[in-house]
Amino acid sequence: TRRLIEDGREHLVLRAPMSLPFPVRFLQGTADMDVDLSVALALLDHAESPDMRLTLVDGADHRFSDEDCLALIETTVDEVISRAA
């Protein structure tokens, strides 16, 4: 357990601003009980990208597995790929 904690400290990602020179998309469900919206907002605040967006999906939970969410994931991945090319 101690080794796990020490290893985690060595791999913290929020120590310095993250420079992400590519499109970034965060998808967050408003009914997500596993990851609070504050986590997505903290990542947004901490990252630097010329093209970064957070999309809140009303009623979506953490699994993001209904048809609408899956379609949004597919559309978002396609958009990021096309913008990164």
Steps between C-alpha positions, in 0.01 A plus 500: 500500500779743585670428167173568317465840670861592428464391138187714470684803632766454233238502224281794597371676189380821661836626626554734206275623220450234233585626154281308257569622144209306355119504524369398843143404586354425842159332512327511839159373598298709742392179678856367539531379860856370454681809371385838622473789255767678703756247371426589137510869585834460678642322195370776274658761722829312510538413131607725216376421150413712197177299465350374826134445591289354778163357401248440778240238416176539694406183685799294386669285761863391525462208259389726212353187341158590365449549125522880516823493701659241273408711197651807668821310573523390138433850368750650742775253409439565130519877562824476695658280233401738222628806690827331591577400141 
